Amino acid sequence: MCLLALGSASCRRAGREGAEVSGASAEASPGRPQAAARAMTSGYVFTPPETGALDDFLRRNTNLRVARDGDRRPGPDGDAELKSLYGIYHPYFVRGDVNDDGVLDMVVAFVRRDPGRGAPWFSVVVFTGRSIPGGAAEFSSGIFIERDISLARGDLSVDRDSIVITPDLESETVRRYHWDPASHTFVLVPESSEDSESPSVSQTGGPAGARRPAQRG
């Protein structure tokens, strides 16, 4: 009887453990709802208003998470040159006044959370800052400017008031987006109207590891 009781308890325990494992796998499987990612898991140090805006965006886009430094595939030198130049180098998060209203904005890359992907697919989202009289700053709900792009060997930067997406830092090819007040959105700048000088790579600085707003000429 003791053996039967022990055996039964072991079976129940094994059954519960199996159910827990099965449940975890099912939750992460495609087609099942998954909990939203959190901004804090990115490894960046965001301000409270930034965290609030990002977490709200992630609750509305549960298939995405904030891109991390580790999602980038470094160059042959392991990004040593970039790190020595900027001290702290974050390829997928930049602050700057990108719509020329005097309020700091942020540009963030997100990665799809689809399981089993060999290389991540990125989306780039702009959160424009808004000043509240007598209160703290807040951010817009987020504007997609590109979806499902290759950015594992590239980064984001701000050149004056343009957002610069560099798919591969080994290449000179970039895409620039500029704020258009008429359409109230960001538009792709044609190559013919770009400056002849190449844009600077991502600018980083400050205790939070945030990039410095671009200098205006």
C-alpha positions as a Python dict, from the first residue, in 0.01 Angstrom:
ca = {
    (1, 'M'): (0, 0, 0),
    (2, 'C'): (287, 236, 88),
    (3, 'L'): (447, 169, -247),
    (4, 'L'): (120, 237, -424),
    (5, 'A'): (74, 561, -232),
    (6, 'L'): (427, 677, -305),
    (7, 'G'): (390, 582, -668),
    (8, 'S'): (63, 769, -695),
    (9, 'A'): (215, 1081, -536),
    (10, 'S'): (513, 1062, -770),
    (11, 'C'): (282, 1034, -1069),
    (12, 'R'): (79, 1333, -953),
    (13, 'R'): (396, 1537, -900),
    (14, 'A'): (536, 1435, -1237),
    (15, 'G'): (202, 1517, -1397),
    (16, 'R'): (201, 1865, -1244),
    (17, 'E'): (560, 1927, -1355),
    (18, 'G'): (478, 1808, -1705),
    (19, 'A'): (173, 2033, -1716),
    (20, 'E'): (383, 2333, -1609),
    (21, 'V'): (641, 2266, -1879),
    (22, 'S'): (369, 2207, -2135),
    (23, 'G'): (193, 2527, -2030),
    (24, 'A'): (513, 2730, -2063),
    (25, 'S'): (573, 2595, -2410),
    (26, 'A'): (216, 2660, -2514),
    (27, 'E'): (230, 3019, -2390),
    (28, 'A'): (534, 3089, -2602),
    (29, 'S'): (402, 2911, -2909),
    (30, 'P'): (271, 3103, -3211),
    (31, 'G'): (-101, 3172, -3215),
    (32, 'R'): (-135, 3194, -2837),
    (33, 'P'): (-157, 3529, -2656),
    (34, 'Q'): (167, 3625, -2486),
    (35, 'A'): (240, 3874, -2214),
    (36, 'A'): (375, 4206, -2334),
    (37, 'A'): (749, 4265, -2310),
    (38, 'R'): (874, 4537, -2076),
    (39, 'A'): (1104, 4829, -2152),
    (40, 'M'): (1321, 4751, -1851),
    (41, 'T'): (1435, 4419, -2003),
    (42, 'S'): (1622, 4602, -2281),
    (43, 'G'): (1916, 4692, -2058),
    (44, 'Y'): (1880, 5065, -2132),
    (45, 'V'): (1816, 5320, -1857),
    (46, 'F'): (1502, 5508, -1958),
    (47, 'T'): (1345, 5803, -1779),
    (48, 'P'): (1003, 5737, -1618),
    (49, 'P'): (813, 5914, -1902),
    (50, 'E'): (1009, 5711, -2160),
    (51, 'T'): (941, 5387, -1974),
    (52, 'G'): (570, 5467, -1957),
    (53, 'A'): (548, 5539, -2329),
    (54, 'L'): (744, 5226, -2422),
    (55, 'D'): (548, 4995, -2194),
    (56, 'D'): (220, 5133, -2330),
    (57, 'F'): (346, 5073, -2685),
    (58, 'L'): (454, 4717, -2599),
    (59, 'R'): (111, 4640, -2449),
    (60, 'R'): (-40, 4735, -2785),
    (61, 'N'): (225, 4543, -2982),
    (62, 'T'): (282, 4219, -2791),
    (63, 'N'): (472, 4068, -3086),
    (64, 'L'): (757, 4316, -3031),
    (65, 'R'): (1025, 4386, -2771),
    (66, 'V'): (1281, 4666, -2744),
    (67, 'A'): (1596, 4580, -2942),
    (68, 'R'): (1899, 4517, -2719),
    (69, 'D'): (2268, 4584, -2774),
    (70, 'G'): (2314, 4209, -2805),
    (71, 'D'): (2086, 4198, -3111),
    (72, 'R'): (2356, 4372, -3312),
    (73, 'R'): (2624, 4173, -3493),
    (74, 'P'): (2944, 4373, -3431),
    (75, 'G'): (3197, 4449, -3701),
    (76, 'P'): (3537, 4281, -3729),
    (77, 'D'): (3674, 4499, -3446),
    (78, 'G'): (3384, 4418, -3216),
    (79, 'D'): (3266, 4782, -3241),
    (80, 'A'): (3582, 4885, -3052),
    (81, 'E'): (3618, 5200, -3261),
    (82, 'L'): (3261, 5309, -3191),
    (83, 'K'): (3292, 5237, -2820),
    (84, 'S'): (3621, 5427, -2795),
    (85, 'L'): (3465, 5718, -2983),
    (86, 'Y'): (3143, 5744, -2781),
    (87, 'G'): (3227, 5565, -2456),
    (88, 'I'): (2886, 5397, -2436),
    (89, 'Y'): (2743, 5273, -2763),
    (90, 'H'): (2376, 5178, -2795),
    (91, 'P'): (2286, 5109, -3159),
    (92, 'Y'): (1907, 5097, -3124),
    (93, 'F'): (1814, 5388, -2898),
    (94, 'V'): (1873, 5758, -2965),
    (95, 'R'): (1739, 6085, -2829),
    (96, 'G'): (1714, 6410, -3024),
    (97, 'D'): (1475, 6681, -3137),
    (98, 'V'): (1368, 6517, -3461),
    (99, 'N'): (1059, 6728, -3532),
    (100, 'D'): (1224, 7063, -3455),
    (101, 'D'): (981, 7174, -3182),
    (102, 'G'): (1238, 7223, -2907),
    (103, 'V'): (1132, 6910, -2714),
    (104, 'L'): (1348, 6599, -2688),
    (105, 'D'): (1216, 6293, -2878),
    (106, 'M'): (1337, 5933, -2886),
    (107, 'V'): (1385, 5686, -3169),
    (108, 'V'): (1378, 5318, -3073),
    (109, 'A'): (1420, 4995, -3268),
    (110, 'F'): (1205, 4696, -3178),
    (111, 'V'): (1253, 4328, -3261),
    (112, 'R'): (989, 4071, -3347),
    (113, 'R'): (946, 3806, -3078),
    (114, 'D'): (865, 3523, -3322),
    (115, 'P'): (1034, 3206, -3192),
    (116, 'G'): (1290, 3022, -3401),
    (117, 'R'): (1415, 3316, -3605),
    (118, 'G'): (1781, 3294, -3703),
    (119, 'A'): (1819, 3670, -3747),
    (120, 'P'): (1602, 3939, -3587),
    (121, 'W'): (1373, 4163, -3787),
    (122, 'F'): (1357, 4521, -3668),
    (123, 'S'): (1097, 4796, -3672),
    (124, 'V'): (1187, 5160, -3609),
    (125, 'V'): (947, 5376, -3408),
    (126, 'V'): (961, 5747, -3320),
    (127, 'F'): (818, 5877, -2993),
    (128, 'T'): (781, 6254, -3013),
    (129, 'G'): (812, 6445, -2687),
    (130, 'R'): (548, 6686, -2563),
    (131, 'S'): (583, 6948, -2291),
    (132, 'I'): (298, 6982, -2046),
    (133, 'P'): (267, 7323, -1877),
    (134, 'G'): (328, 7276, -1507),
    (135, 'G'): (391, 6903, -1546),
    (136, 'A'): (641, 6645, -1661),
    (137, 'A'): (713, 6579, -2026),
    (138, 'E'): (533, 6296, -2201),
    (139, 'F'): (559, 6114, -2531),
    (140, 'S'): (336, 6027, -2823),
    (141, 'S'): (206, 5674, -2865),
    (142, 'G'): (472, 5599, -3129),
    (143, 'I'): (501, 5636, -3506),
    (144, 'F'): (634, 5349, -3718),
    (145, 'I'): (872, 5470, -3987),
    (146, 'E'): (999, 5127, -4097),
    (147, 'R'): (883, 4770, -4028),
    (148, 'D'): (1056, 4431, -4051),
    (149, 'I'): (1392, 4552, -4176),
    (150, 'S'): (1744, 4415, -4145),
    (151, 'L'): (1940, 4616, -3890),
    (152, 'A'): (2157, 4356, -3718),
    (153, 'R'): (2474, 4509, -3865),
    (154, 'G'): (2356, 4869, -3852),
    (155, 'D'): (2220, 5131, -3617),
    (156, 'L'): (2008, 5442, -3567),
    (157, 'S'): (2130, 5799, -3539),
    (158, 'V'): (2011, 6158, -3553),
    (159, 'D'): (2179, 6405, -3789),
    (160, 'R'): (2052, 6752, -3708),
    (161, 'D'): (1676, 6695, -3721),
    (162, 'S'): (1682, 6392, -3951),
    (163, 'I'): (1652, 6030, -3841),
    (164, 'V'): (1921, 5821, -4008),
    (165, 'I'): (1879, 5446, -4048),
    (166, 'T'): (2199, 5265, -4144),
    (167, 'P'): (2123, 4900, -4231),
    (168, 'D'): (2492, 4806, -4239),
    (169, 'L'): (2772, 5021, -4097),
    (170, 'E'): (3015, 4861, -4344),
    (171, 'S'): (2813, 5019, -4625),
    (172, 'E'): (2757, 5386, -4712),
    (173, 'T'): (2387, 5329, -4777),
    (174, 'V'): (2158, 5516, -4536),
    (175, 'R'): (1794, 5616, -4526),
    (176, 'R'): (1694, 5956, -4387),
    (177, 'Y'): (1355, 6057, -4251),
    (178, 'H'): (1255, 6416, -4196),
    (179, 'W'): (952, 6559, -4017),
    (180, 'D'): (695, 6703, -4259),
    (181, 'P'): (466, 6954, -4081),
    (182, 'A'): (215, 6950, -4367),
    (183, 'S'): (144, 6575, -4342),
    (184, 'H'): (230, 6563, -3971),
    (185, 'T'): (450, 6259, -4014),
    (186, 'F'): (805, 6155, -4105),
    (187, 'V'): (886, 6122, -4474),
    (188, 'L'): (1175, 5957, -4654),
    (189, 'V'): (1421, 6213, -4789),
    (190, 'P'): (1511, 6147, -5156),
    (191, 'E'): (1879, 6077, -5209),
    (192, 'S'): (1916, 6375, -5439),
    (193, 'S'): (1828, 6613, -5155),
    (194, 'E'): (2063, 6460, -4900),
    (195, 'D'): (2374, 6646, -4788),
    (196, 'S'): (2690, 6546, -4969),
    (197, 'E'): (2861, 6466, -4638),
    (198, 'S'): (2801, 6128, -4482),
    (199, 'P'): (2595, 6137, -4158),
    (200, 'S'): (2774, 6081, -3832),
    (201, 'V'): (2729, 5744, -3666),
    (202, 'S'): (2520, 5713, -3354),
    (203, 'Q'): (2599, 5968, -3085),
    (204, 'T'): (2600, 5842, -2730),
    (205, 'G'): (2667, 5998, -2395),
    (206, 'G'): (2537, 6078, -2049),
    (207, 'P'): (2498, 5864, -1739),
    (208, 'A'): (2195, 5685, -1880),
    (209, 'G'): (2384, 5579, -2192),
    (210, 'A'): (2159, 5798, -2405),
    (211, 'R'): (2285, 5957, -2721),
    (212, 'R'): (2346, 6329, -2722),
    (213, 'P'): (2104, 6544, -2921),
    (214, 'A'): (2262, 6630, -3255),
    (215, 'Q'): (2442, 6964, -3279),
    (216, 'R'): (2273, 7214, -3504),
    (217, 'G'): (2483, 7391, -3761),
}
